[in-house]
């Protein structure tokens, strides 16, 4: 894999890459896989005692209600 430090990563692209890693279209998930995310996380306050976590992507903007990839969604993919 290659990393382009000048390329922005959108939420849909990150989600597609994670799906390709853990749930490839071949139907044969790998025995071992490593997801390394070098970036920021965001927490969205849902209620006073409840927050939702996100992997922040380049297009994340909480003021526009764009948060990135939900950690709940990542958990669902991993299950």
N, C-alpha and C positions, 0 to 999 in steps of 0.2 A: 504494500500500500504506500501511497505517497501523500504527503501533507503539503498543501499550498497555503502558506501564511497570508497570502493576499486574497484568498477566496472566502467569501462569506458562506456560512453554513446555515441553511434554513431548516426550520423544524421538520418539514416534510422529508428533507434529504437525510437528516439524522435518523428519523424514524425508519426510512427505507433501508438505510445501511444497517441498522440494528436488526431489523427483520431479516435481511439477507444473511446476517451473521448467525443468528440463532434459529431462524425458521426459513431455510433456503427453499426455493421453489422446487428443488429436486425431491423434497419431502424427507431427506435424510439429514437431521440436525447433527452437528458435529459432536463428537464425544467430549471434546474440550474446546472452549472458546474463551477469549479474553476481550472484554470491552474496556478500553482505556479512554476516559473522557478527561481531557485537560481543558478545563473551562470553569465557568462560574455556575453556581446554583442560585435559584430564586425561591423564596417562600411567599406564597399567597395566603393572606389571612382570610380564612373562611368564617370563623367565629372567634370569640375571644380566646378559647382554648384549643382551637383547631386550625392547623395550617396545612397547605398542600405544597409539596416540593416539586421543583422542576430543574431539568438540565437546561441552562440558559443557552440559546442559540443566537446567532448573529442578528436574527430578526426579532429577538425578544424585546418587548417594550411594555412594561407593566402599565404605563399611562395609556396605552392603546389596547390593553387587555390581551397582549401577546406575551406569553410566559415562557415558551419553549416546550420541551418534551416532558410530560408529566412523569414523575417517578412511579406513580400508580400504573401508568401505561407500560412503563419499562418492566415493572413487576409482573404484570399480566403476560407480557411477551416471554419473560423468563420462566413462568409457570408452565 
